[in-house]
Amino acid sequence: MIQIKRVYEKVDVKDGERILVDRMWPRGIRKSTSNIDIWVKNVAPSNELRKWFSHDPKKWMGFKKKYKKELKENKAVNKLINIILNADPITLLYSTSDEKHNNAVVLLEVIKAKIKKIDPSRLK
């Protein structure tokens, strides 16, 4: 099982492996007490794309398209998929307050499509 969750939400045993997928470390969270197992910042949108999007819901469709293009060319996605295939459950963590318009939503969509080709049983 793969899910997404805001990093500021309460930790749950059902979270499993907790993977931060933001380029920047979340404000107000200490690295020493974060309950983040892995930080894969290289799967996050580029700084240019992140700044352009600026969490503006009006730019969401453009952001999704541009971010998916970045992910196609990003080797860190394969690293993340290997982590996911070797752990269950997985929670991808993000820090923005917008639960519908963030990089983790797009990343989850891309990852599920890739895993479906590799091992469809992982998505049940």
C-alpha positions in Angstrom: 0.0 0.0 0.0 1.2 3.5 -0.9 -0.4 6.6 0.5 0.4 10.2 0.9 0.2 12.3 4.0 1.1 15.7 5.2 4.3 15.5 7.3 2.7 17.5 10.1 0.0 15.0 10.6 0.2 12.5 13.5 2.4 9.5 12.9 0.5 6.2 12.7 1.8 2.7 12.8 -0.1 2.1 9.5 2.2 4.7 7.8 5.0 2.1 7.5 8.1 3.5 5.8 7.8 7.3 5.9 9.4 9.0 2.9 9.7 12.8 2.5 9.4 13.8 -1.1 9.9 17.6 -0.8 13.0 19.4 -2.0 13.2 21.5 1.2 13.1 20.2 4.7 9.7 21.1 6.4 9.6 24.1 8.6 9.4 23.5 12.3 10.5 19.8 12.2 13.8 18.8 13.6 15.7 16.2 11.7 16.6 14.4 14.9 13.0 13.9 15.9 11.2 13.9 12.6 9.8 10.4 12.2 10.9 10.6 8.6 12.7 7.4 7.6 14.0 8.5 4.2 14.3 11.9 2.4 14.3 11.5 -1.4 14.5 15.2 -2.3 15.7 14.6 -5.8 12.2 13.4 -6.8 10.7 16.8 -5.9 10.0 19.4 -8.6 12.9 21.5 -9.7 13.3 24.8 -7.9 12.3 26.6 -11.1 9.0 24.6 -11.3 8.3 24.8 -7.6 8.7 28.6 -7.7 6.6 29.0 -10.8 3.8 26.9 -9.4 3.9 28.6 -6.0 0.9 26.4 -4.9 -1.5 28.3 -7.2 -4.4 26.0 -7.9 -5.0 27.9 -11.2 -1.6 26.6 -12.4 -2.3 23.0 -11.3 -2.8 21.4 -14.7 0.4 23.1 -16.1 2.3 22.0 -13.0 1.2 18.4 -13.3 2.2 18.3 -17.0 5.6 19.9 -16.4 6.4 17.8 -13.2 5.5 14.6 -15.0 7.9 15.6 -17.7 10.6 16.2 -15.1 9.9 12.8 -13.5 10.3 10.9 -16.8 13.9 12.2 -16.9 14.6 11.7 -13.2 16.6 8.7 -12.1 15.7 9.2 -8.5 12.2 7.9 -9.3 13.7 4.5 -9.9 15.4 4.7 -6.5 12.1 5.5 -4.9 10.3 2.7 -6.7 13.0 0.2 -5.4 12.4 1.4 -1.9 8.7 1.0 -2.3 9.0 -2.5 -3.8 11.0 -3.5 -0.7 8.7 -2.1 2.0 5.0 -2.2 2.8 3.2 0.0 3.6 4.7 3.3 2.3 3.7 6.9 3.1 5.0 9.7 0.9 5.2 12.8 3.0 4.8 16.4 1.8 4.7 19.7 3.7 2.3 22.1 1.9 -1.1 22.7 3.4 -2.9 22.1 0.1 -3.8 18.4 0.1 -5.1 18.3 -3.5 -2.5 20.4 -5.3 1.0 19.2 -4.3 3.9 17.2 -5.8 3.1 14.1 -3.8 -0.2 13.8 -5.5 1.5 13.8 -8.9 4.3 11.6 -7.8 2.0 9.0 -6.4 0.1 8.9 -9.7 3.4 8.4 -11.7 4.7 5.8 -9.2 1.5 3.8 -9.3 1.6 3.7 -13.1 5.2 2.4 -13.1 4.6 -0.1 -10.3 1.5 -1.4 -12.1 3.8 -2.4 -15.0 6.4 -4.1 -12.6 4.2 -5.7 -9.9 0.5 -5.0 -10.1 -0.1 -6.9 -6.8 1.7 -4.1 -4.9 -1.2 -1.8 -5.6 -3.9 -3.7 -3.8 
